[in-house]
Amino acid sequence: MFHESIGRSTGNENIHLGILIFPGFPMACLTSMIEPLRAANEISGENAFRWTLISENGAPVDSSAMVRFHPSSDLGSVRDVDYLIVLSPPDARFDNPRTGFGALRALERHGAILGGVSGGVFLLARAGVMEGYVTSVHWCYAAAFADEFPNHATTDEVIMPDRRRVTVAGAAAAFDLALLLIEKRLGADVMTEVACWFQHPLVRGEGVRQKIPAPRVAVTADMLPEPLARAVQIMSENLEDPICIADICDQIGISPRHLERLFKKLTGKSPLIYYRNMRLAAARQLVMYSNRSMREIAEAIGYSSASPFRTRYAEIYGLTPEEDRHKINMFRVRENAPLPSSAAPVRTPISPP
């Protein structure tokens, strides 16, 4: 589907990527995309790929690692890109949203494929260009994305091409996207050699789902055997309106005692504690990446009030949700305005790749 939906025809022309960066963008996503393309040019002896680093106004941008990048263009001056890929933290916003959103739509009208990596999908959704498209959302942002965009279709696949859009879950997936572009433009042999240059173990395309850590357990969710995986799936679908463990057992056809033994053996936790930790992990996304009140966040994960939510949160994370938000905001303060805030654009939040 990737080649048919968004890949370009092979030929002598190069493929031009415009990479739009915002303060706090995950640097690994940028290097993971550019370096394989650079290697493909070197291996093939062709100028098959080129890229332009862009910021909203052309000003320097600090990455999440506090490494400063100097774009060569402002967004309004970009004209001839084949792809416009957004790299940003989840709460990035244009200083001038009307102009920024208009520039994205203008590039689309001129034939550019719009894409986002990791937190960059939030900005695309805010621009209104993801309506009607399926979006790949990094697992660590899934609850926050669903909260802000409840009507957007999402997937946990690492790469999601959907007609004139492509969304990518993180840095490793950005490398995979680059490999797919290389295969389309230069063929499988060059793609394989590039992967070997970087000791990239395999090429992941569509249909590959993200590795998602099981809450507070040293395994990923896909490593949990049946029926444990089914129980975890049911839990994940019932965060706002918690389901009792007995009802979960009825749905998967095992006894509560058997489920208890499985959870204790494979996660070291009871089903109830595991479920609670899962709900709190979703709540922490809202603490970090939304401006919702603690009462609203508590209700979003099934607590009737904020008080017991605060207690459980502190037990798990070592500080209250207010303290956690304040700690994060120390990295985000801009002109003395603590963030997230509906009144001020967000800058340099902590961003996973």
N, C-alpha and C positions, 0 to 999 in steps of 0.2 A: 504493500500500500504506500509506503514512503516514496518509492520511486515514481509511482503513478500519480500520487496526489500533490507532492511538492517538489520532487526532484527535477532538475533541469536536464535537457538533452545533453548528451556528450558532444564534444566538438572542441574547437580550438579556442573558443571564448573563455575568459576566466569568470569565476563566480565571485561576486563582490559582496562581502558581509559588512553591514554597518552595525557596530556594537555600541549600544546606547547605555552608558553607565551612570549610576547615581551614587551619592555618598553612602558608604557602608556596603557597597556591593561585594559579594564574595569573590575574592581575587582568584581562587582556584577555578571558578567557572570560566573566567576569561582565559587563563593560561591553558586550561583543558581543551578549549575550543581552538585557540590560535596555534598552539604548538604542533598538533598533528597536521594542520593545514600547511604550516611552514615546512614540515618534514616532507609532506607529499610533493610540494614544489621542488624541493631539493632532490628527492629520489627520482622524480619523473623528468627533471630537467626542464620543466615547463612553469610558466607563471599561471598555474591553473586557478589559484585562489589569491585574492587580496582582501584586505580588511581595513576598515576605517574606524578609529575610536572616536566616539561622539559623546558630548554632554549636552545638556539642555541649552546652555549659553556659551559653550566652548571653554569654560573655565576648568582648571584642574580639579580632579576628584580624588578623594582619599578612599581607598578600599577598606574592607572590614579589618584587614591586617595593618591598617594605617600606612600603607604604601601609596604614595601619591602618583597618579597617572595624569598625563597631559594630553587630552584629546586633540585631534587635528581638525575638528569641525564642530560647529554647533548644529543642533538638530534642524533648525530652519534652513540651513544651507545644503542639506543632504539632498541629492537628486537621483543618483544612478545606482543605488544598491539593489541587489537581488533579494537580500534578506535584511531585515531590521530586527536585531535581537536585543531584548531588554535584559540588562543585568542590574538587579537592585535588591535591597532588603524589602521585606514584605510591606513596610509602611512608607515606602518612598512616594513622594508626590512631586509633580511639577511645581516650580515657583509660579508659573503662569499656566494653569491647567487648560484654559481655553485654547491658548496658542499651541501647547504641547500636544493635546489630544488632536487638534486640527492637523498638526504636522504628521502625526501617525496615520491619520486617515488619508491625507494627501499622498503619502508614500505608498499606501495600499492601492489607491486609485491609479498610481503610476506603475503598478505591477510588482511591488515589493511584497514578499512573504513576511508576515509579522510573526515574531516568536518571542518567547520568554523563558528564562532559565531560573529555576528555584524561585526566589521571591519576586522575580520580574513578572510573573504571571498576574500578580495583584495589580500592578500598574496598568497592564493591558486590559484587565477586567474593568478597572476604574475608567479607562478611556472608552469603554463601551464597544470595544472591537472583538470581544470574546463571546458576545451573545449569539447563541445558536451553534457554538463550537464546543467540543469536549476539551477540557483542560487537564493536563498532567500537573498535579499538585504534590509537592514534597510532603511526605508524611508528617513532618514536624510543623507544617503550616495548615494541615487539612482542616482542623477544627476552626481556626481563625478564618480561613477562606470560606468555608461553609457558612460561617456566621455573617460575614460581610456580603457574600454573594449566594444566598440560599437557592436561587433559581438557576445557577450555572451547573451544567453537567461536568463532572470531574471523573478522573480515573487515577488509579495508583500505578499505572504503567509508567516506566521510566521515560519513555519518549512517546508523545502523542501527536502525530501529524493528522490534521483534519483540514483538508482542502488547502486554503491559503493561510493556514496557521500551523505552527509547530511549537509545542511546549515541552519542556524538559525538566526532570525532577531534581537534578543536582549536577555537581562537577563531573562525576564519573560518567553520567549520562550525557553531558555536554561533549565529552570525549567520544562517546559512541555516536552521537549525531555527526561530529566531524568525520568519523570513519565512514559513515553512510554517505556523506557528501563526496568523500574521496572515491568511494566505490562507484558512485554514479558518474563522476566526471572522469576518473582515470582508470577505473577497473579494479577487480578484486585483487589482482596481484599487488598493486601499489598499496591498496588498503591493508592487505595482510602484512606487507613489509613495514608499513608505518606502525601497525599494532605491535609488531615484534620489536621495533626500535624502542618503544616505550614499555616493553614487557607487559602490554595490556593483555590479560589472559583470554578474553573472548570478546566477540563483537555482539553487543546486545541491541536488538532492534525492537520492533513493535511487539506487543504481547508479553514482554518481560515485566514483571511486577517488581515494585520496590522491596528491598529488604527493610523490614520494619521491626525495630526491637520490641520484644515483649516487655511490658512495663516492669522495670526494676528487676529484670532477669537477664542473665548472660546468654540469651539465645534470641534468634529472630523469630517473628511470628510464623513464618513459613516452615520453621523447623519443628513446630509443635505437631505431634501426631493427632490423627483422629482418635476419639471425638473431641479432644481438647481444642483443636483448631476450630471446630464448629462452635464450641462454647464461647471461645474468644470472639468469634465473628458475631454471635448473637449479642454479646456484651457490647461490642463496638457499635452495634446498630441501636442500642438502647441506653445512650448516655444521658439524655435529658429526662427520660422517664424510666428509671431503673427497673429492671425485671428481677423477680426473686429467683434465687438459685434453683429452687424446686421446679419452677416453670422452665428454666433452661434445661434441666435434666429431662423433663417431659418431652421437650422438643427434640432432643438428641437421643432419647431412648435409653438412658442409663440412670442408675440410682444416685441420689445425692451423696451417699457414702462412697460410691465408686468414683464419682467426679472429685470428691474431696481428696481421695487417695492419689488420683492422677495429678491434680494440681500440686499437692504437697511433694510428690516424687519428682515432678519435672520442673516445677518453678520454685519450690520451697515455700510457697504461700498457699493459703486457703483460697477457694474461688472467690469468697467475699472480699478478701483483702486485695486480691489481684484486680477484681472489678473496680474496687474503690480507687486503686492506684491508676487504673486506666482512665477513669473519669477525672481524676485530679490532673493527669497529664494533659487531657484536653482543656481543662480549665486554665492551666498554666499558659497555653497558647493565647487564650483570651486576655490573660493578665499582661502578657508581653506584647501582643500585637493588636490590641483593640483598646478603645477608650470606654468600654462598658464598665459600669459600676460593679463593685464586688457583690452586691445583692443580685444583680442581673447575671453575673457569672455563676454565682452559686445556684441560681435557679436553672441555668442552662445545663448543669450537670446533675440536676435532680435533688438539690438541697432546698429545703423549705425556707431557710434563712441564711444569712451570711455568717453567723456566729459559729455553727459547727463546721462550716466550710473552712473558715479561717483556722480553726483548731487542727483539722485534718491536714490542711495545706502545710502548716508549720511543722507538723510531725514528719511529713515526707521531705520537704525542701529546706527545713531548718530556719525559715523565716516566714512571716505572714505574707499574704499576697500583696498587701500595700507596701511592705518593705521590699518585696521582690520587684515590684513595679518601680519603686523609687530607685533601687539599685540599678536597674536597667536604664532608667531615665538619666542617670549620671553620665551615661555614654551618649545621650541623645539631646542634651540641652542645647537649644539654639536661641540666642537672644533672650536668655533667662526664662524661656518657656519650657516647662517640663512636658515631656511627651510620653505616650501618645496623647494627642489633643486634637479635637476637631477644629481648633482655631489656628493651628500652626502646622506648617509642613514638617515632616519627620526627616531627621538627618542622622546618619551613622548609628543605627541600632545594631545589636549583636546579631549576626546572620550566620546560620550554618550554611555549608556549601549547597 
